[in-house]
């Protein structure tokens, strides 16, 4: 079987590209660990369907 868990807290430094982000087209996003540059999560937003 498979087991999944959710984390509700964010620990560490959070950075953003700018003050706001308009998602008016598909995009890919990633959460990475800075010191090792390891991608922890990779996702894609394809819009509202």
N, CA, C and O atoms as a Tinker XYZ file with bonds, in Angstrom:
   196  protein
     1  N      0.824000   -1.186000    0.000000    73     2
     2  CA     0.000000    0.000000    0.000000    64     1     3
     3  C      0.864000    1.242000    0.000000    63     2     4     5
     4  O      2.093000    1.181000    0.032000    81     3
     5  N      0.187000    2.353000   -0.036000    73     3     6
     6  CA     0.858000    3.655000   -0.045000    64     5     7
     7  C      0.434000    4.439000    1.180000    63     6     8     9
     8  O     -0.668000    4.258000    1.698000    81     7
     9  N      1.309000    5.300000    1.632000    73     7    10
    10  CA     1.019000    6.138000    2.785000    64     9    11
    11  C      1.383000    7.571000    2.436000    63    10    12    13
    12  O      2.436000    7.825000    1.850000    81    11
    13  N      0.512000    8.509000    2.796000    73    11    14
    14  CA     0.759000    9.919000    2.502000    64    13    15
    15  C      0.529000   10.736000    3.764000    63    14    16    17
    16  O     -0.216000   10.330000    4.656000    81    15
    17  N      1.172000   11.882000    3.826000    73    15    18
    18  CA     1.002000   12.783000    4.966000    64    17    19
    19  C      1.033000   14.212000    4.466000    63    18    20    21
    20  O      1.644000   14.505000    3.438000    81    19
    21  N      0.377000   15.098000    5.190000    73    19    22
    22  CA     0.363000   16.514000    4.827000    64    21    23
    23  C      1.076000   17.313000    5.909000    63    22    24    25
    24  O      0.984000   16.997000    7.095000    81    23
    25  N      1.779000   18.339000    5.491000    73    23    26
    26  CA     2.473000   19.222000    6.423000    64    25    27
    27  C      1.784000   20.570000    6.371000    63    26    28    29
    28  O      1.556000   21.116000    5.291000    81    27
    29  N      1.452000   21.111000    7.538000    73    27    30
    30  CA     0.735000   22.379000    7.573000    64    29    31
    31  C      1.609000   23.553000    7.986000    63    30    32    33
    32  O      1.109000   24.674000    8.084000    81    31
    33  N      2.887000   23.337000    8.228000    73    31    34
    34  CA     3.785000   24.423000    8.620000    64    33    35
    35  C      4.898000   24.566000    7.595000    63    34    36    37
    36  O      5.363000   23.582000    7.019000    81    35
    37  N      5.310000   25.788000    7.379000    73    35    38
    38  CA     6.430000   26.069000    6.489000    64    37    39
    39  C      7.579000   26.562000    7.356000    63    38    40    41
    40  O      7.438000   27.537000    8.095000    81    39
    41  N      8.711000   25.885000    7.261000    73    39    42
    42  CA     9.877000   26.249000    8.066000    64    41    43
    43  C     10.997000   26.666000    7.126000    63    42    44    45
    44  O     11.289000   25.961000    6.160000    81    43
    45  N     11.624000   27.800000    7.397000    73    43    46
    46  CA    12.747000   28.237000    6.590000    64    45    47
    47  C     12.445000   29.525000    5.858000    63    46    48    49
    48  O     11.451000   30.199000    6.128000    81    47
    49  N     13.317000   29.850000    4.932000    73    47    50
    50  CA    13.198000   31.083000    4.184000    64    49    51
    51  C     12.275000   30.888000    2.984000    63    50    52    53
    52  O     12.419000   29.924000    2.233000    81    51
    53  N     11.348000   31.788000    2.814000    73    51    54
    54  CA    10.440000   31.762000    1.671000    64    53    55
    55  C     10.731000   32.997000    0.836000    63    54    56    57
    56  O     10.735000   34.115000    1.350000    81    55
    57  N     10.973000   32.795000   -0.444000    73    55    58
    58  CA    11.223000   33.928000   -1.329000    64    57    59
    59  C     10.216000   33.912000   -2.461000    63    58    60    61
    60  O      9.641000   32.870000   -2.775000    81    59
    61  N     10.004000   35.049000   -3.064000    73    59    62
    62  CA     9.088000   35.144000   -4.191000    64    61    63
    63  C      9.703000   36.026000   -5.267000    63    62    64    65
    64  O     10.647000   36.774000   -5.013000    81    63
    65  N      9.160000   35.928000   -6.461000    73    63    66
    66  CA     9.665000   36.691000   -7.592000    64    65    67
    67  C      9.312000   38.161000   -7.445000    63    66    68    69
    68  O     10.130000   39.026000   -7.757000    81    67
    69  N      8.125000   38.454000   -6.982000    73    67    70
    70  CA     7.689000   39.831000   -6.854000    64    69    71
    71  C      6.627000   39.957000   -5.781000    63    70    72    73
    72  O      6.445000   39.061000   -4.958000    81    71
    73  N      5.924000   41.088000   -5.802000    73    71    74
    74  CA     4.881000   41.322000   -4.813000    64    73    75
    75  C      3.653000   40.452000   -5.040000    63    74    76    77
    76  O      2.989000   40.061000   -4.080000    81    75
    77  N      3.342000   40.145000   -6.293000    73    75    78
    78  CA     2.188000   39.305000   -6.598000    64    77    79
    79  C      2.454000   38.531000   -7.878000    63    78    80    81
    80  O      3.363000   38.856000   -8.642000    81    79
    81  N      1.652000   37.511000   -8.096000    73    79    82
    82  CA     1.822000   36.632000   -9.248000    64    81    83
    83  C      0.450000   36.376000   -9.848000    63    82    84    85
    84  O     -0.451000   35.922000   -9.144000    81    83
    85  N      0.273000   36.655000  -11.120000    73    83    86
    86  CA    -0.994000   36.422000  -11.809000    64    85    87
    87  C     -0.875000   35.126000  -12.596000    63    86    88    89
    88  O     -0.060000   35.022000  -13.513000    81    87
    89  N     -1.689000   34.139000  -12.237000    73    87    90
    90  CA    -1.645000   32.819000  -12.888000    64    89    91
    91  C     -2.676000   32.790000  -14.011000    63    90    92    93
    92  O     -3.744000   32.194000  -13.870000    81    91
    93  N     -2.347000   33.439000  -15.129000    73    91    94
    94  CA    -3.286000   33.496000  -16.249000    64    93    95
    95  C     -2.905000   32.555000  -17.385000    63    94    96    97
    96  O     -3.451000   32.647000  -18.484000    81    95
    97  N     -1.966000   31.648000  -17.116000    73    95    98
    98  CA    -1.562000   30.624000  -18.082000    64    97    99
    99  C     -0.909000   29.477000  -17.312000    63    98   100   101
   100  O     -0.534000   29.656000  -16.153000    81    99
   101  N     -0.767000   28.314000  -17.925000    73    99   102
   102  CA    -0.133000   27.182000  -17.226000    64   101   103
   103  C      1.307000   27.504000  -16.818000    63   102   104   105
   104  O      2.007000   28.242000  -17.510000    81   103
   105  N      1.736000   26.942000  -15.690000    73   103   106
   106  CA     3.109000   27.125000  -15.239000    64   105   107
   107  C      3.541000   25.932000  -14.391000    63   106   108   109
   108  O      2.710000   25.156000  -13.918000    81   107
   109  N      4.843000   25.801000  -14.209000    73   107   110
   110  CA     5.440000   24.748000  -13.386000    64   109   111
   111  C      6.035000   25.414000  -12.153000    63   110   112   113
   112  O      6.601000   26.503000  -12.247000    81   111
   113  N      5.910000   24.765000  -10.995000    73   111   114
   114  CA     6.475000   25.310000   -9.768000    64   113   115
   115  C      7.246000   24.231000   -9.022000    63   114   116   117
   116  O      6.991000   23.039000   -9.196000    81   115
   117  N      8.193000   24.658000   -8.190000    73   115   118
   118  CA     9.028000   23.713000   -7.449000    64   117   119
   119  C      9.319000   24.259000   -6.062000    63   118   120   121
   120  O      9.432000   25.469000   -5.864000    81   119
   121  N      9.438000   23.347000   -5.108000    73   119   122
   122  CA     9.929000   23.658000   -3.768000    64   121   123
   123  C     11.278000   22.968000   -3.654000    63   122   124   125
   124  O     11.380000   21.755000   -3.836000    81   123
   125  N     12.313000   23.745000   -3.352000    73   123   126
   126  CA    13.642000   23.143000   -3.288000    64   125   127
   127  C     14.332000   23.501000   -1.985000    63   126   128   129
   128  O     14.051000   24.532000   -1.373000    81   127
   129  N     15.231000   22.635000   -1.578000    73   127   130
   130  CA    16.054000   22.835000   -0.389000    64   129   131
   131  C     17.282000   23.610000   -0.846000    63   130   132   133
   132  O     18.015000   23.149000   -1.721000    81   131
   133  N     17.511000   24.771000   -0.267000    73   131   134
   134  CA    18.511000   25.702000   -0.784000    64   133   135
   135  C     19.947000   25.187000   -0.651000    63   134   136   137
   136  O     20.713000   25.281000   -1.610000    81   135
   137  N     20.330000   24.650000    0.500000    73   135   138
   138  CA    21.744000   24.306000    0.700000    64   137   139
   139  C     22.226000   23.179000   -0.212000    63   138   140   141
   140  O     23.391000   23.165000   -0.607000    81   139
   141  N     21.345000   22.233000   -0.552000    73   139   142
   142  CA    21.740000   21.132000   -1.444000    64   141   143
   143  C     21.161000   21.278000   -2.844000    63   142   144   145
   144  O     21.478000   20.492000   -3.737000    81   143
   145  N     20.309000   22.286000   -3.036000    73   143   146
   146  CA    19.643000   22.529000   -4.314000    64   145   147
   147  C     18.791000   21.330000   -4.758000    63   146   148   149
   148  O     18.610000   21.097000   -5.953000    81   147
   149  N     18.277000   20.580000   -3.790000    73   147   150
   150  CA    17.455000   19.404000   -4.066000    64   149   151
   151  C     15.998000   19.809000   -4.235000    63   150   152   153
   152  O     15.454000   20.520000   -3.390000    81   151
   153  N     15.363000   19.369000   -5.305000    73   151   154
   154  CA    13.945000   19.627000   -5.513000    64   153   155
   155  C     13.158000   18.667000   -4.630000    63   154   156   157
   156  O     13.283000   17.449000   -4.758000    81   155
   157  N     12.345000   19.226000   -3.731000    73   155   158
   158  CA    11.543000   18.427000   -2.815000    64   157   159
   159  C     10.156000   18.155000   -3.375000    63   158   160   161
   160  O      9.567000   17.112000   -3.095000    81   159
   161  N      9.631000   19.083000   -4.164000    73   159   162
   162  CA     8.300000   18.943000   -4.742000    64   161   163
   163  C      8.271000   19.678000   -6.068000    63   162   164   165
   164  O      8.787000   20.791000   -6.177000    81   163
   165  N      7.676000   19.070000   -7.068000    73   163   166
   166  CA     7.539000   19.677000   -8.387000    64   165   167
   167  C      6.092000   19.517000   -8.821000    63   166   168   169
   168  O      5.531000   18.425000   -8.727000    81   167
   169  N      5.490000   20.590000   -9.290000    73   167   170
   170  CA     4.092000   20.528000   -9.693000    64   169   171
   171  C      3.837000   21.361000  -10.928000    63   170   172   173
   172  O      4.692000   22.128000  -11.369000    81   171
   173  N      2.646000   21.199000  -11.479000    73   171   174
   174  CA     2.238000   21.966000  -12.659000    64   173   175
   175  C      0.811000   22.452000  -12.461000    63   174   176   177
   176  O     -0.057000   21.699000  -12.018000    81   175
   177  N      0.578000   23.705000  -12.791000    73   175   178
   178  CA    -0.755000   24.294000  -12.764000    64   177   179
   179  C     -1.211000   24.418000  -14.204000    63   178   180   181
   180  O     -0.541000   25.051000  -15.020000    81   179
   181  N     -2.349000   23.817000  -14.519000    73   179   182
   182  CA    -2.840000   23.836000  -15.895000    64   181   183
   183  C     -4.070000   24.699000  -16.072000    63   182   184   185
   184  O     -4.627000   24.754000  -17.169000    81   183
   185  N     -4.504000   25.367000  -15.035000    73   183   186
   186  CA    -5.653000   26.242000  -15.120000    64   185   187
   187  C     -6.906000   25.583000  -14.575000    63   186   188   189
   188  O     -6.913000   24.402000  -14.226000    81   187
   189  N     -7.955000   26.370000  -14.511000    73   187   190
   190  CA    -9.239000   25.860000  -14.042000    64   189   191
   191  C     -9.917000   25.107000  -15.169000    63   190   192   193
   192  O    -10.062000   25.616000  -16.280000    81   191
   193  N    -10.323000   23.904000  -14.867000    73   191   194
   194  CA   -10.955000   23.086000  -15.914000    64   193   195
   195  C    -12.391000   22.806000  -15.586000    63   194   196
   196  O    -13.079000   22.132000  -16.353000    81   195
